[in-house]
């Protein structure tokens, strides 16, 4: 076998009969029929009385096997797959529509198989948490895989769950942070639009954009990115100092600070 050859790789246009698919997936035909009856795999393509399966069905079967190995039940897997199939596609998540301004964020998306996602969060990979992640916009579906919108957010979520914070609470906190971040972004964009993107400054200006305007807006936004990020970083750091100090003072002044307290 060549060094770069993947033993699980299947030609994109290859199709299988039921027995062939079962053999490729390492399961019995009876098990395959059971999965199909439980709607764990999509319906095959019919050609007369012959059912044809493709690489999508094979990938789904390998995902089911991997999740079973990780302790998930068939019922739980069915719920996960249902949430998976109802998710937004990756184009919607990443906002691939063209804009005349380069993206402000430089977050790196992460591609994950369902079993890789299960490795990150173990027992917390539930249909409810998956649906919440899809709803918030942390992940989207691309074929048989997920795409997480941000390597940094994925790493942060993984670290919090590893420390014992339930994923459901991490996601709820993420939803709240998203709301506040949107409000902060609104403050900055209002200032930028009102005082820096009109020439001369005019809060009520509604003139159509010229090529010169477009170039000026792009340059201005690029210049202000580090400024706004510095303000948010400084304010968050000072807010954390205030909150932590208040928490410690409350703890020291309460039962936690009294010697011999239960």
N, C-alpha and C positions, 0 to 999 in steps of 0.2 A: 504494500500500500504506500502511495506517495506520502511525503511528510505532511503536506497540507490537505490531505484528503480526509474528509469527515465521514466516519462510518455510518452516521445517522442521516447524512445528507441525502435528500430525495430529489430527483429532477423535478422541476416545477410543473411540468405537464404530465407527469406520470400518474396513472390511475391504477386502482387495484380492485379486484373482485374481493368479496368478503373474506374468503379463506386467505388470500394473499395479504390483505390488510392485517388480519389477526396475526399472521405469521411475522410480518414486519414489526408489529407492536409487541410481540412476545406474549400474546394472550390467546385464549381459546375462542373459537367461533361462537360458542355459547355465551362467553363473557361479552363479546362484541355485540351480540344480539341484545343482551341485557342492557348494556349501555345505551344502545339505540332506543330501546323501549322506554328507558328512563329519560330520554332526550338529553343525554350527556354529550352526544355528538350530533352534528347536523344531519339532516336526511341526505341520503346519497343521490347521485344523479341516476335517473332511470333510463335505460335503453331497452325497451321491450320488457322482458322479465328479468333482465340483468341489472343489478345494482352496482354502480361504479363509485368508488371512493377515491379521494385524492390526498395530496400531502397535507392539506388542512385537517382532514380527519386523523391522519397519522400524528400530527403535532398535538392535536387535542387528546388523543389516547396516551401519548407520552406525558402530557401534563397531568392527566388523571392519575397515571401510575406514580408520578413523582409526588403528587399531593397525598396520595394514599400512603406512600412511604414515609411522609412527614407527619402522619397521624390524623389527617383529615378524613372524615367520614364521607360516604357517597352523597348523603343528604346535604352536608355542608359544601361539598364540591359542586353539587348541582346549583346551590344558591350562589356560590361564587361565580360560576360560569354564566348564570343568568344576569348577574350584575355586570360581569365583564362584557357581555354582548350588548348591554344597554348603554354602555359608556360612549362618551364623545370621541370622535376620531382625533388623531394627533394634529391634523391641520388646524382644527378649531382650537385645540389647547395652546399651540405654539403661536397662533396668530400669524399665519404665513402670508396673509394678504400684503401686498406691496404698500409701502409708505415712502414718503420722500425724506423722512428722517430715519437715520439708523437707530436700531433698538437701544434704549437706555440701559436695559439690563444686559449683562454678559453671562447670565446663568447657563450652565451646561446641562442639557437634558440627558437623562439616563435611560437606556433601553433595558427592560427587564422581562424575562419570561415569568409566567405565573409562579413557577416553582422557585425562581430566584427571589421574587417578592415574598414568598412564604419563608425563605431563609432569613430575610431581613427581620420579619416581625412574628414568626412562629405562630403561636396560638391566637395572636391578635388579628391574623388575616381572616376576617369574617365577611360575610356578604354585606353586613351593615357598615363596617369600616371601609370596605371597598367602595360601596355606594357613596359614602361621605367623601372619600378621596376624589372620586369622579366628579361629585357635585361641587366641591371646593375648587377643583381645577388643578389639583396636584398631579394627577395622572390622567392619561387618555389611552385609548386602545388603538393599536396599529397591527392589524392582522391578528396573529396569535400571540402578540406580545403587548406589554404595557410600555408607555414612555412617561417617566417622571419628569416634571418640568424643570427640576433644579437638583443638581448634585448636592449643593449645600443644604437644601431643605431636606433631602432624603437622608443625608448623613446626620443632621440634627435630630430628625424624627427617630432614626435608628438608635442613636445614642440615648435619647430620653426613654425609649421603650426598654433598652437594655438596663437602664438604671431602675426600672420598675414602674414607670409612668404608663398607665394603660394607653394603647394607641387611640382609643376613642377620645380620651381627654386631650391627647396631643393634637388630634385633628380639630377638636372644638377650640383649643387655644389658637391653632393656626387660622381657623375661620375668624376669630376675634381680631387677631393680629392683622389679617388681610383687611378687615373693615377699617381699623385705625390707620393702616398704611395707605389705603385709598384716600382717607380724609387728609392725611399729611400731604400726599401727592397733589390733592386738590388745592391746598394752600399754596404750594410752590408754583403750580401751573397758573393759578390766578395772578400771582405776583409777576411771573414771567410774561404772561399774555398782556397784562395791563401796562407794565412799565418798561418792558425790554423788547417786545416784539413789534411795537408800532413805532414809526419814525416820522415826526417826533412822537413822544408818548401821548397816547390818546385812548383812554379806557373805552370809548364808544366807537372806535374805528371799526368798520366792517368792509373795507375796500377789498376787492379781489386780489389774490396773491400774484405777484409778478415773479419771474425767474430770479430777479435780484432779491426779492423778499424771501424766497425759498432758501437761497444760499445763506442769507443773513440769519434766518431762523435756525437753520441747521447748525451754523457756527456758534450761535448764542447758546443753544441747548447743550452742545458739546462742552462749552466753557463752564456752564453752570452745574453740570453733573457732579463734579467733585465738591463743589460748594454745598449743594443740598445734602449730599451724602455725609459730609463732615458735620453739618448742623444736626442731622438726625442721629448720627453716631454719638456726638457729644451729649445731646439731650437724653438719649437712652441711657448712656453710662451714668449721668448724674441722677436720673430718675431711679436707676437700680441702686445707686448708693443711698438715696433717701429711703427707698422702700426697705432695703436690707437693714439699714440702721434702725428704722422704726420697728421692724419685726424683732430684731435683737433686743431692743429696749423693752418691747412688750413681753418677750420671753423671759428676760432677766427680772422684770417687775412682776411676773406671774409665778405660777407654781413651778415652772421650769427652772427658775433662778433661786428657789428657796431650798436651803440645805435640808435634806431629809424628806423632801416632798415625795409623794408616791409617784 
